[in-house]
């Protein structure tokens, strides 16, 4: 929604000799912006099925055409997106585009904010990810 502003900002930062890496969900296929960036961190959300492969695949193909550095990340939520089916999608993206995946452990850091706002925390019933969960996911990807 703010691509024009982002392009101007990236250009300004580059004029001052700064490298610019954007963190994204991989849903915006703005070739002009991608061409300006030095790299991207692409957070893959609760991945399932072919839609994920095609949506992220289009974005990742574009980053490769522009020879951009990319790292995939995924917040690992036990019992939500750590099943073999979910991890297989990440493995496919990683293999197809020769990209590393960094797993980030799910933590309930914002639970208190939900409580203060009198809102129900949608992930209250899920446990936080452990080092063992992360290692298991990493082993699956390799």
C-alpha positions as a printed NumPy array, in Angstrom:
array([[  0.   ,   0.   ,   0.   ],
       [  2.97 ,   2.318,   0.49 ],
       [  5.261,   1.08 ,  -2.275],
       [  6.002,   4.545,  -3.638],
       [  7.109,   5.77 ,  -0.206],
       [  9.17 ,   2.615,   0.383],
       [ 10.926,   2.97 ,  -2.968],
       [ 11.828,   6.591,  -2.153],
       [ 13.042,   5.612,   1.313],
       [ 15.142,   2.708,   0.012],
       [ 16.646,   4.951,  -2.668],
       [ 17.529,   7.597,  -0.088],
       [ 19.146,   5.05 ,   2.224],
       [ 21.129,   3.573,  -0.677],
       [ 22.335,   7.088,  -1.648],
       [ 23.82 ,   7.295,   1.849],
       [ 25.669,   4.014,   1.351],
       [ 23.403,   1.866,   3.488],
       [ 22.412,  -1.691,   2.672],
       [ 18.677,  -2.235,   2.905],
       [ 17.02 ,  -5.528,   3.787],
       [ 13.239,  -5.752,   4.069],
       [ 11.245,  -8.206,   6.123],
       [  8.134,  -9.272,   4.256],
       [  5.455, -11.921,   4.047],
       [  6.3  , -12.349,   0.357],
       [  2.901, -11.217,  -0.852],
       [  3.891,  -7.978,  -2.601],
       [  5.32 ,  -8.485,  -6.071],
       [  6.692,  -4.98 ,  -6.571],
       [  9.592,  -5.489,  -8.946],
       [ 10.892,  -1.916,  -8.623],
       [ 11.153,  -2.241,  -4.854],
       [ 12.701,  -5.701,  -4.986],
       [ 15.299,  -4.481,  -7.487],
       [ 16.427,  -1.765,  -5.058],
       [ 16.749,  -3.968,  -1.973],
       [ 19.947,  -5.759,  -0.989],
       [ 18.012,  -8.653,   0.458],
       [ 14.858,  -9.919,   2.063],
       [ 13.721, -11.909,   5.045],
       [ 10.549, -13.72 ,   4.02 ],
       [  8.322, -14.903,   6.857],
       [  6.229, -17.887,   5.773],
       [  2.981, -17.967,   7.762],
       [  1.139, -21.152,   8.826],
       [  1.904, -22.816,   5.542],
       [ -0.422, -25.285,   3.872],
       [ -0.65 , -26.792,   0.426],
       [ -0.161, -25.669,  -3.132],
       [ -1.38 , -22.091,  -2.606],
       [  1.652, -21.385,  -0.444],
       [  4.021, -22.859,  -3.   ],
       [  2.553, -20.81 ,  -5.824],
       [  2.246, -17.525,  -3.913],
       [  5.663, -17.651,  -2.277],
       [  7.105, -19.294,  -5.381],
       [  6.188, -16.297,  -7.542],
       [  7.799, -13.906,  -5.06 ],
       [ 10.927, -16.016,  -4.65 ],
       [ 11.315, -16.449,  -8.402],
       [ 11.237, -12.663,  -8.733],
       [ 13.898, -12.237,  -6.031],
       [ 16.1  , -14.781,  -7.801],
       [ 15.722, -13.007, -11.153],
       [ 17.106,  -9.925,  -9.397],
       [ 19.801, -11.997,  -7.643],
       [ 18.691, -10.915,  -4.168],
       [ 19.757, -12.489,  -0.91 ],
       [ 16.759, -14.136,   0.78 ],
       [ 16.224, -15.982,   4.04 ],
       [ 13.003, -17.771,   4.901],
       [ 11.737, -17.567,   8.471],
       [  8.866, -19.327,  10.193],
       [  7.445, -18.869,  13.675],
       [  7.092, -22.459,  14.824],
       [  3.89 , -22.977,  16.831],
       [  3.62 , -26.486,  18.281],
       [  0.448, -28.269,  17.152],
       [ -0.336, -25.494,  14.644],
       [  2.375, -25.527,  11.985],
       [  4.928, -28.121,  13.074],
       [  3.337, -31.162,  11.447],
       [  5.169, -33.044,   8.687],
       [  2.677, -31.622,   6.152],
       [  3.388, -28.026,   7.198],
       [  7.139, -28.563,   7.36 ],
       [  7.123, -30.275,   3.953],
       [  5.922, -27.02 ,   2.37 ],
       [  8.862, -25.147,   3.905],
       [ 11.214, -27.896,   2.804],
       [  9.878, -27.649,  -0.754],
       [ 10.375, -23.856,  -0.812],
       [ 13.838, -24.216,   0.691],
       [ 14.872, -26.893,  -1.797],
       [ 13.234, -25.35 ,  -4.858],
       [ 14.937, -21.989,  -4.318],
       [ 18.079, -23.14 ,  -2.441],
       [ 17.219, -20.955,   0.549],
       [ 17.907, -21.435,   4.251],
       [ 15.021, -21.566,   6.728],
       [ 15.356, -20.067,  10.203],
       [ 12.769, -21.246,  12.693],
       [ 11.678, -18.764,  15.336],
       [ 10.161, -20.257,  18.487],
       [  6.593, -19.224,  19.281],
       [  6.477, -17.333,  22.577],
       [  3.481, -15.868,  24.378],
       [  5.108, -12.478,  24.841],
       [  1.967, -10.567,  23.889],
       [ -0.487, -12.524,  26.047],
       [ -0.421,  -9.859,  28.765],
       [ -1.293,  -7.143,  26.219],
       [ -4.35 ,  -9.098,  25.12 ],
       [ -5.389,  -9.395,  28.766],
       [ -4.984,  -5.643,  29.378],
       [ -7.135,  -4.961,  26.312],
       [ -9.746,  -7.466,  27.538],
       [ -9.241,  -9.527,  24.401],
       [ -9.06 , -13.269,  24.082],
       [ -5.554, -14.448,  23.158],
       [ -6.115, -16.815,  20.208],
       [ -2.988, -18.884,  20.939],
       [ -3.539, -19.277,  24.698],
       [ -4.185, -23.011,  24.354],
       [ -0.889, -23.654,  22.552],
       [  2.405, -24.184,  24.313],
       [  5.524, -22.173,  23.552],
       [  8.06 , -23.791,  21.229],
       [ 11.086, -25.393,  22.853],
       [ 14.644, -25.838,  21.645],
       [ 13.724, -29.469,  20.937],
       [ 10.799, -28.356,  18.72 ],
       [ 13.126, -26.118,  16.729],
       [ 15.762, -28.853,  16.368],
       [ 13.105, -31.34 ,  15.213],
       [ 11.855, -28.898,  12.554],
       [ 15.4  , -28.13 ,  11.409],
       [ 16.163, -31.839,  11.106],
       [ 13.019, -32.343,   9.001],
       [ 14.028, -29.549,   6.627],
       [ 17.507, -30.992,   6.114]])
